[in-house]
Amino acid sequence: VQLVESGGGLVQAGGSLRLSCAASGSISNIKAMGWYRQAPEKQRELVAAITNDDTTNYADSVKGRFTISRDRAKNTVALQMNSLKPEDTAVYYCNLRRAWGRYEFDYWGQGTQVTVSS
């Protein structure tokens, strides 16, 4: 499985960015796709995820500002980020989780930098 991200960059506070992630390879048994982020000297954290039945989950810090969406036909997941804040600055990673019964495995993209200036 390969995950290729795009859409990061530099934006002023209050601005918007859209991240996209395309999955290729053996991508059956998908349980969820999502986005995580890691700021310097901080742990990687969940930003938003969408499950196979289109249930979404957001970090409290991004609720109402970020929207995750998925295109099953194209095997892509996108993150629309509005009203960006400097504290949103981080490397954003696309995630794909596959599941076989109780066994789960995560795949990660290479990461894309999002920088929000004040």
Phi and psi in radians as a Rosetta constraint file:
Dihedral C 1 N 2 CA 2 C 2 CIRCULARHARMONIC -2.113 0.35
Dihedral N 2 CA 2 C 2 N 3 CIRCULARHARMONIC 2.393 0.35
Dihedral C 2 N 3 CA 3 C 3 CIRCULARHARMONIC -2.099 0.35
Dihedral N 3 CA 3 C 3 N 4 CIRCULARHARMONIC 2.169 0.35
Dihedral C 3 N 4 CA 4 C 4 CIRCULARHARMONIC -2.084 0.35
Dihedral N 4 CA 4 C 4 N 5 CIRCULARHARMONIC 2.093 0.35
Dihedral C 4 N 5 CA 5 C 5 CIRCULARHARMONIC -1.733 0.35
Dihedral N 5 CA 5 C 5 N 6 CIRCULARHARMONIC 2.719 0.35
Dihedral C 5 N 6 CA 6 C 6 CIRCULARHARMONIC -2.685 0.35
Dihedral N 6 CA 6 C 6 N 7 CIRCULARHARMONIC 2.811 0.35
Dihedral C 6 N 7 CA 7 C 7 CIRCULARHARMONIC 1.891 0.35
Dihedral N 7 CA 7 C 7 N 8 CIRCULARHARMONIC -0.061 0.35
Dihedral C 7 N 8 CA 8 C 8 CIRCULARHARMONIC -1.245 0.35
Dihedral N 8 CA 8 C 8 N 9 CIRCULARHARMONIC 3.060 0.35
Dihedral C 8 N 9 CA 9 C 9 CIRCULARHARMONIC 2.780 0.35
Dihedral N 9 CA 9 C 9 N 10 CIRCULARHARMONIC -2.879 0.35
Dihedral C 9 N 10 CA 10 C 10 CIRCULARHARMONIC -1.871 0.35
Dihedral N 10 CA 10 C 10 N 11 CIRCULARHARMONIC 2.309 0.35
Dihedral C 10 N 11 CA 11 C 11 CIRCULARHARMONIC -2.534 0.35
Dihedral N 11 CA 11 C 11 N 12 CIRCULARHARMONIC 2.654 0.35
Dihedral C 11 N 12 CA 12 C 12 CIRCULARHARMONIC -1.374 0.35
Dihedral N 12 CA 12 C 12 N 13 CIRCULARHARMONIC 2.716 0.35
Dihedral C 12 N 13 CA 13 C 13 CIRCULARHARMONIC -0.975 0.35
Dihedral N 13 CA 13 C 13 N 14 CIRCULARHARMONIC 2.401 0.35
Dihedral C 13 N 14 CA 14 C 14 CIRCULARHARMONIC 1.614 0.35
Dihedral N 14 CA 14 C 14 N 15 CIRCULARHARMONIC -0.196 0.35
Dihedral C 14 N 15 CA 15 C 15 CIRCULARHARMONIC -1.463 0.35
Dihedral N 15 CA 15 C 15 N 16 CIRCULARHARMONIC -3.039 0.35
Dihedral C 15 N 16 CA 16 C 16 CIRCULARHARMONIC -2.294 0.35
Dihedral N 16 CA 16 C 16 N 17 CIRCULARHARMONIC 2.649 0.35
Dihedral C 16 N 17 CA 17 C 17 CIRCULARHARMONIC -2.500 0.35
Dihedral N 17 CA 17 C 17 N 18 CIRCULARHARMONIC 2.692 0.35
Dihedral C 17 N 18 CA 18 C 18 CIRCULARHARMONIC -2.200 0.35
Dihedral N 18 CA 18 C 18 N 19 CIRCULARHARMONIC 2.127 0.35
Dihedral C 18 N 19 CA 19 C 19 CIRCULARHARMONIC -1.719 0.35
Dihedral N 19 CA 19 C 19 N 20 CIRCULARHARMONIC 2.491 0.35
Dihedral C 19 N 20 CA 20 C 20 CIRCULARHARMONIC -2.259 0.35
Dihedral N 20 CA 20 C 20 N 21 CIRCULARHARMONIC 2.630 0.35
Dihedral C 20 N 21 CA 21 C 21 CIRCULARHARMONIC -2.467 0.35
Dihedral N 21 CA 21 C 21 N 22 CIRCULARHARMONIC 2.223 0.35
Dihedral C 21 N 22 CA 22 C 22 CIRCULARHARMONIC -1.955 0.35
Dihedral N 22 CA 22 C 22 N 23 CIRCULARHARMONIC 2.262 0.35
Dihedral C 22 N 23 CA 23 C 23 CIRCULARHARMONIC -1.788 0.35
Dihedral N 23 CA 23 C 23 N 24 CIRCULARHARMONIC 2.437 0.35
Dihedral C 23 N 24 CA 24 C 24 CIRCULARHARMONIC -2.455 0.35
Dihedral N 24 CA 24 C 24 N 25 CIRCULARHARMONIC 2.848 0.35
Dihedral C 24 N 25 CA 25 C 25 CIRCULARHARMONIC 1.801 0.35
Dihedral N 25 CA 25 C 25 N 26 CIRCULARHARMONIC -2.679 0.35
Dihedral C 25 N 26 CA 26 C 26 CIRCULARHARMONIC -1.419 0.35
Dihedral N 26 CA 26 C 26 N 27 CIRCULARHARMONIC 1.670 0.35
Dihedral C 26 N 27 CA 27 C 27 CIRCULARHARMONIC -2.085 0.35
Dihedral N 27 CA 27 C 27 N 28 CIRCULARHARMONIC 0.765 0.35
Dihedral C 27 N 28 CA 28 C 28 CIRCULARHARMONIC -1.513 0.35
Dihedral N 28 CA 28 C 28 N 29 CIRCULARHARMONIC 3.003 0.35
Dihedral C 28 N 29 CA 29 C 29 CIRCULARHARMONIC 0.971 0.35
Dihedral N 29 CA 29 C 29 N 30 CIRCULARHARMONIC 0.685 0.35
Dihedral C 29 N 30 CA 30 C 30 CIRCULARHARMONIC -1.320 0.35
Dihedral N 30 CA 30 C 30 N 31 CIRCULARHARMONIC 2.209 0.35
Dihedral C 30 N 31 CA 31 C 31 CIRCULARHARMONIC -1.622 0.35
Dihedral N 31 CA 31 C 31 N 32 CIRCULARHARMONIC -0.695 0.35
Dihedral C 31 N 32 CA 32 C 32 CIRCULARHARMONIC -2.863 0.35
Dihedral N 32 CA 32 C 32 N 33 CIRCULARHARMONIC 2.766 0.35
Dihedral C 32 N 33 CA 33 C 33 CIRCULARHARMONIC -2.248 0.35
Dihedral N 33 CA 33 C 33 N 34 CIRCULARHARMONIC 2.666 0.35
Dihedral C 33 N 34 CA 34 C 34 CIRCULARHARMONIC -2.978 0.35
Dihedral N 34 CA 34 C 34 N 35 CIRCULARHARMONIC -3.007 0.35
Dihedral C 34 N 35 CA 35 C 35 CIRCULARHARMONIC -2.268 0.35
Dihedral N 35 CA 35 C 35 N 36 CIRCULARHARMONIC 2.362 0.35
Dihedral C 35 N 36 CA 36 C 36 CIRCULARHARMONIC -2.103 0.35
Dihedral N 36 CA 36 C 36 N 37 CIRCULARHARMONIC 2.861 0.35
Dihedral C 36 N 37 CA 37 C 37 CIRCULARHARMONIC -2.475 0.35
Dihedral N 37 CA 37 C 37 N 38 CIRCULARHARMONIC 2.696 0.35
Dihedral C 37 N 38 CA 38 C 38 CIRCULARHARMONIC -2.430 0.35
Dihedral N 38 CA 38 C 38 N 39 CIRCULARHARMONIC 2.047 0.35
Dihedral C 38 N 39 CA 39 C 39 CIRCULARHARMONIC -1.582 0.35
Dihedral N 39 CA 39 C 39 N 40 CIRCULARHARMONIC 2.794 0.35
Dihedral C 39 N 40 CA 40 C 40 CIRCULARHARMONIC -0.945 0.35
Dihedral N 40 CA 40 C 40 N 41 CIRCULARHARMONIC 2.314 0.35
Dihedral C 40 N 41 CA 41 C 41 CIRCULARHARMONIC 1.092 0.35
Dihedral N 41 CA 41 C 41 N 42 CIRCULARHARMONIC 0.377 0.35
Dihedral C 41 N 42 CA 42 C 42 CIRCULARHARMONIC -2.190 0.35
Dihedral N 42 CA 42 C 42 N 43 CIRCULARHARMONIC 2.790 0.35
Dihedral C 42 N 43 CA 43 C 43 CIRCULARHARMONIC -1.342 0.35
Dihedral N 43 CA 43 C 43 N 44 CIRCULARHARMONIC 2.694 0.35
Dihedral C 43 N 44 CA 44 C 44 CIRCULARHARMONIC -1.164 0.35
Dihedral N 44 CA 44 C 44 N 45 CIRCULARHARMONIC 2.388 0.35
Dihedral C 44 N 45 CA 45 C 45 CIRCULARHARMONIC -2.299 0.35
Dihedral N 45 CA 45 C 45 N 46 CIRCULARHARMONIC 2.644 0.35
Dihedral C 45 N 46 CA 46 C 46 CIRCULARHARMONIC -1.219 0.35
Dihedral N 46 CA 46 C 46 N 47 CIRCULARHARMONIC 2.340 0.35
Dihedral C 46 N 47 CA 47 C 47 CIRCULARHARMONIC -1.766 0.35
Dihedral N 47 CA 47 C 47 N 48 CIRCULARHARMONIC -0.943 0.35
Dihedral C 47 N 48 CA 48 C 48 CIRCULARHARMONIC -2.794 0.35
Dihedral N 48 CA 48 C 48 N 49 CIRCULARHARMONIC 2.602 0.35
Dihedral C 48 N 49 CA 49 C 49 CIRCULARHARMONIC -2.523 0.35
Dihedral N 49 CA 49 C 49 N 50 CIRCULARHARMONIC 2.687 0.35
Dihedral C 49 N 50 CA 50 C 50 CIRCULARHARMONIC -2.346 0.35
Dihedral N 50 CA 50 C 50 N 51 CIRCULARHARMONIC 2.214 0.35
Dihedral C 50 N 51 CA 51 C 51 CIRCULARHARMONIC -1.521 0.35
Dihedral N 51 CA 51 C 51 N 52 CIRCULARHARMONIC 3.122 0.35
Dihedral C 51 N 52 CA 52 C 52 CIRCULARHARMONIC -1.171 0.35
Dihedral N 52 CA 52 C 52 N 53 CIRCULARHARMONIC -0.357 0.35
Dihedral C 52 N 53 CA 53 C 53 CIRCULARHARMONIC -1.772 0.35
Dihedral N 53 CA 53 C 53 N 54 CIRCULARHARMONIC 0.345 0.35
Dihedral C 53 N 54 CA 54 C 54 CIRCULARHARMONIC 1.198 0.35
Dihedral N 54 CA 54 C 54 N 55 CIRCULARHARMONIC 0.354 0.35
Dihedral C 54 N 55 CA 55 C 55 CIRCULARHARMONIC -1.319 0.35
Dihedral N 55 CA 55 C 55 N 56 CIRCULARHARMONIC 2.329 0.35
Dihedral C 55 N 56 CA 56 C 56 CIRCULARHARMONIC -1.921 0.35
Dihedral N 56 CA 56 C 56 N 57 CIRCULARHARMONIC 2.679 0.35
Dihedral C 56 N 57 CA 57 C 57 CIRCULARHARMONIC -2.459 0.35
Dihedral N 57 CA 57 C 57 N 58 CIRCULARHARMONIC 2.293 0.35
Dihedral C 57 N 58 CA 58 C 58 CIRCULARHARMONIC -2.207 0.35
Dihedral N 58 CA 58 C 58 N 59 CIRCULARHARMONIC 2.580 0.35
Dihedral C 58 N 59 CA 59 C 59 CIRCULARHARMONIC -1.142 0.35
Dihedral N 59 CA 59 C 59 N 60 CIRCULARHARMONIC 2.521 0.35
Dihedral C 59 N 60 CA 60 C 60 CIRCULARHARMONIC -0.979 0.35
Dihedral N 60 CA 60 C 60 N 61 CIRCULARHARMONIC -0.606 0.35
Dihedral C 60 N 61 CA 61 C 61 CIRCULARHARMONIC -1.196 0.35
Dihedral N 61 CA 61 C 61 N 62 CIRCULARHARMONIC -0.274 0.35
Dihedral C 61 N 62 CA 62 C 62 CIRCULARHARMONIC -2.035 0.35
Dihedral N 62 CA 62 C 62 N 63 CIRCULARHARMONIC -0.076 0.35
Dihedral C 62 N 63 CA 63 C 63 CIRCULARHARMONIC -1.007 0.35
Dihedral N 63 CA 63 C 63 N 64 CIRCULARHARMONIC 2.349 0.35
Dihedral C 63 N 64 CA 64 C 64 CIRCULARHARMONIC 1.482 0.35
Dihedral N 64 CA 64 C 64 N 65 CIRCULARHARMONIC -0.196 0.35
Dihedral C 64 N 65 CA 65 C 65 CIRCULARHARMONIC -2.003 0.35
Dihedral N 65 CA 65 C 65 N 66 CIRCULARHARMONIC -0.627 0.35
Dihedral C 65 N 66 CA 66 C 66 CIRCULARHARMONIC -1.897 0.35
Dihedral N 66 CA 66 C 66 N 67 CIRCULARHARMONIC 2.582 0.35
Dihedral C 66 N 67 CA 67 C 67 CIRCULARHARMONIC -2.360 0.35
Dihedral N 67 CA 67 C 67 N 68 CIRCULARHARMONIC 2.229 0.35
Dihedral C 67 N 68 CA 68 C 68 CIRCULARHARMONIC -1.762 0.35
Dihedral N 68 CA 68 C 68 N 69 CIRCULARHARMONIC 2.507 0.35
Dihedral C 68 N 69 CA 69 C 69 CIRCULARHARMONIC -2.525 0.35
Dihedral N 69 CA 69 C 69 N 70 CIRCULARHARMONIC 2.784 0.35
Dihedral C 69 N 70 CA 70 C 70 CIRCULARHARMONIC -2.420 0.35
Dihedral N 70 CA 70 C 70 N 71 CIRCULARHARMONIC 2.430 0.35
Dihedral C 70 N 71 CA 71 C 71 CIRCULARHARMONIC -1.972 0.35
Dihedral N 71 CA 71 C 71 N 72 CIRCULARHARMONIC 1.815 0.35
Dihedral C 71 N 72 CA 72 C 72 CIRCULARHARMONIC -1.149 0.35
Dihedral N 72 CA 72 C 72 N 73 CIRCULARHARMONIC -0.667 0.35
Dihedral C 72 N 73 CA 73 C 73 CIRCULARHARMONIC -1.126 0.35
Dihedral N 73 CA 73 C 73 N 74 CIRCULARHARMONIC -0.612 0.35
Dihedral C 73 N 74 CA 74 C 74 CIRCULARHARMONIC -1.736 0.35
Dihedral N 74 CA 74 C 74 N 75 CIRCULARHARMONIC -0.049 0.35
Dihedral C 74 N 75 CA 75 C 75 CIRCULARHARMONIC 0.962 0.35
Dihedral N 75 CA 75 C 75 N 76 CIRCULARHARMONIC 0.849 0.35
Dihedral C 75 N 76 CA 76 C 76 CIRCULARHARMONIC -2.179 0.35
Dihedral N 76 CA 76 C 76 N 77 CIRCULARHARMONIC 2.721 0.35
Dihedral C 76 N 77 CA 77 C 77 CIRCULARHARMONIC -2.354 0.35
Dihedral N 77 CA 77 C 77 N 78 CIRCULARHARMONIC 2.448 0.35
Dihedral C 77 N 78 CA 78 C 78 CIRCULARHARMONIC -2.230 0.35
Dihedral N 78 CA 78 C 78 N 79 CIRCULARHARMONIC 2.692 0.35
Dihedral C 78 N 79 CA 79 C 79 CIRCULARHARMONIC -2.271 0.35
Dihedral N 79 CA 79 C 79 N 80 CIRCULARHARMONIC 1.927 0.35
Dihedral C 79 N 80 CA 80 C 80 CIRCULARHARMONIC -1.553 0.35
Dihedral N 80 CA 80 C 80 N 81 CIRCULARHARMONIC 2.114 0.35
Dihedral C 80 N 81 CA 81 C 81 CIRCULARHARMONIC -2.022 0.35
Dihedral N 81 CA 81 C 81 N 82 CIRCULARHARMONIC 2.023 0.35
Dihedral C 81 N 82 CA 82 C 82 CIRCULARHARMONIC -2.015 0.35
Dihedral N 82 CA 82 C 82 N 83 CIRCULARHARMONIC 2.862 0.35
Dihedral C 82 N 83 CA 83 C 83 CIRCULARHARMONIC 0.852 0.35
Dihedral N 83 CA 83 C 83 N 84 CIRCULARHARMONIC 0.857 0.35
Dihedral C 83 N 84 CA 84 C 84 CIRCULARHARMONIC -1.142 0.35
Dihedral N 84 CA 84 C 84 N 85 CIRCULARHARMONIC 2.560 0.35
Dihedral C 84 N 85 CA 85 C 85 CIRCULARHARMONIC -2.116 0.35
Dihedral N 85 CA 85 C 85 N 86 CIRCULARHARMONIC 2.724 0.35
Dihedral C 85 N 86 CA 86 C 86 CIRCULARHARMONIC -0.957 0.35
Dihedral N 86 CA 86 C 86 N 87 CIRCULARHARMONIC -0.567 0.35
Dihedral C 86 N 87 CA 87 C 87 CIRCULARHARMONIC -1.262 0.35
Dihedral N 87 CA 87 C 87 N 88 CIRCULARHARMONIC -0.102 0.35
Dihedral C 87 N 88 CA 88 C 88 CIRCULARHARMONIC -1.429 0.35
Dihedral N 88 CA 88 C 88 N 89 CIRCULARHARMONIC -0.118 0.35
Dihedral C 88 N 89 CA 89 C 89 CIRCULARHARMONIC -1.083 0.35
Dihedral N 89 CA 89 C 89 N 90 CIRCULARHARMONIC 2.191 0.35
Dihedral C 89 N 90 CA 90 C 90 CIRCULARHARMONIC -3.119 0.35
Dihedral N 90 CA 90 C 90 N 91 CIRCULARHARMONIC 2.988 0.35
Dihedral C 90 N 91 CA 91 C 91 CIRCULARHARMONIC -1.551 0.35
Dihedral N 91 CA 91 C 91 N 92 CIRCULARHARMONIC 2.213 0.35
Dihedral C 91 N 92 CA 92 C 92 CIRCULARHARMONIC -1.784 0.35
Dihedral N 92 CA 92 C 92 N 93 CIRCULARHARMONIC 2.303 0.35
Dihedral C 92 N 93 CA 93 C 93 CIRCULARHARMONIC -2.055 0.35
Dihedral N 93 CA 93 C 93 N 94 CIRCULARHARMONIC 2.306 0.35
Dihedral C 93 N 94 CA 94 C 94 CIRCULARHARMONIC -1.378 0.35
Dihedral N 94 CA 94 C 94 N 95 CIRCULARHARMONIC 2.466 0.35
Dihedral C 94 N 95 CA 95 C 95 CIRCULARHARMONIC -2.267 0.35
Dihedral N 95 CA 95 C 95 N 96 CIRCULARHARMONIC 2.420 0.35
Dihedral C 95 N 96 CA 96 C 96 CIRCULARHARMONIC -2.234 0.35
Dihedral N 96 CA 96 C 96 N 97 CIRCULARHARMONIC 2.202 0.35
Dihedral C 96 N 97 CA 97 C 97 CIRCULARHARMONIC -1.963 0.35
Dihedral N 97 CA 97 C 97 N 98 CIRCULARHARMONIC 2.182 0.35
Dihedral C 97 N 98 CA 98 C 98 CIRCULARHARMONIC -1.849 0.35
Dihedral N 98 CA 98 C 98 N 99 CIRCULARHARMONIC 2.640 0.35
Dihedral C 98 N 99 CA 99 C 99 CIRCULARHARMONIC -2.441 0.35
Dihedral N 99 CA 99 C 99 N 100 CIRCULARHARMONIC 2.408 0.35
Dihedral C 99 N 100 CA 100 C 100 CIRCULARHARMONIC -2.281 0.35
Dihedral N 100 CA 100 C 100 N 101 CIRCULARHARMONIC 1.727 0.35
Dihedral C 100 N 101 CA 101 C 101 CIRCULARHARMONIC 1.098 0.35
Dihedral N 101 CA 101 C 101 N 102 CIRCULARHARMONIC -2.163 0.35
Dihedral C 101 N 102 CA 102 C 102 CIRCULARHARMONIC -1.485 0.35
Dihedral N 102 CA 102 C 102 N 103 CIRCULARHARMONIC -0.204 0.35
Dihedral C 102 N 103 CA 103 C 103 CIRCULARHARMONIC -1.517 0.35
Dihedral N 103 CA 103 C 103 N 104 CIRCULARHARMONIC 2.311 0.35
Dihedral C 103 N 104 CA 104 C 104 CIRCULARHARMONIC -2.278 0.35
Dihedral N 104 CA 104 C 104 N 105 CIRCULARHARMONIC 2.606 0.35
Dihedral C 104 N 105 CA 105 C 105 CIRCULARHARMONIC -2.464 0.35
Dihedral N 105 CA 105 C 105 N 106 CIRCULARHARMONIC 2.366 0.35
Dihedral C 105 N 106 CA 106 C 106 CIRCULARHARMONIC -1.787 0.35
Dihedral N 106 CA 106 C 106 N 107 CIRCULARHARMONIC 2.401 0.35
Dihedral C 106 N 107 CA 107 C 107 CIRCULARHARMONIC -1.983 0.35
Dihedral N 107 CA 107 C 107 N 108 CIRCULARHARMONIC 2.565 0.35
Dihedral C 107 N 108 CA 108 C 108 CIRCULARHARMONIC -2.252 0.35
Dihedral N 108 CA 108 C 108 N 109 CIRCULARHARMONIC 2.539 0.35
Dihedral C 108 N 109 CA 109 C 109 CIRCULARHARMONIC -1.401 0.35
Dihedral N 109 CA 109 C 109 N 110 CIRCULARHARMONIC 3.134 0.35
Dihedral C 109 N 110 CA 110 C 110 CIRCULARHARMONIC -1.414 0.35
Dihedral N 110 CA 110 C 110 N 111 CIRCULARHARMONIC -0.246 0.35
Dihedral C 110 N 111 CA 111 C 111 CIRCULARHARMONIC 1.690 0.35
Dihedral N 111 CA 111 C 111 N 112 CIRCULARHARMONIC 2.550 0.35
Dihedral C 111 N 112 CA 112 C 112 CIRCULARHARMONIC -2.370 0.35
Dihedral N 112 CA 112 C 112 N 113 CIRCULARHARMONIC 2.349 0.35
Dihedral C 112 N 113 CA 113 C 113 CIRCULARHARMONIC -1.397 0.35
Dihedral N 113 CA 113 C 113 N 114 CIRCULARHARMONIC 2.296 0.35
Dihedral C 113 N 114 CA 114 C 114 CIRCULARHARMONIC -2.088 0.35
Dihedral N 114 CA 114 C 114 N 115 CIRCULARHARMONIC 2.135 0.35
Dihedral C 114 N 115 CA 115 C 115 CIRCULARHARMONIC -2.153 0.35
Dihedral N 115 CA 115 C 115 N 116 CIRCULARHARMONIC 2.176 0.35
Dihedral C 115 N 116 CA 116 C 116 CIRCULARHARMONIC -1.991 0.35
Dihedral N 116 CA 116 C 116 N 117 CIRCULARHARMONIC 2.058 0.35
Dihedral C 116 N 117 CA 117 C 117 CIRCULARHARMONIC -1.614 0.35
Dihedral N 117 CA 117 C 117 N 118 CIRCULARHARMONIC 2.577 0.35
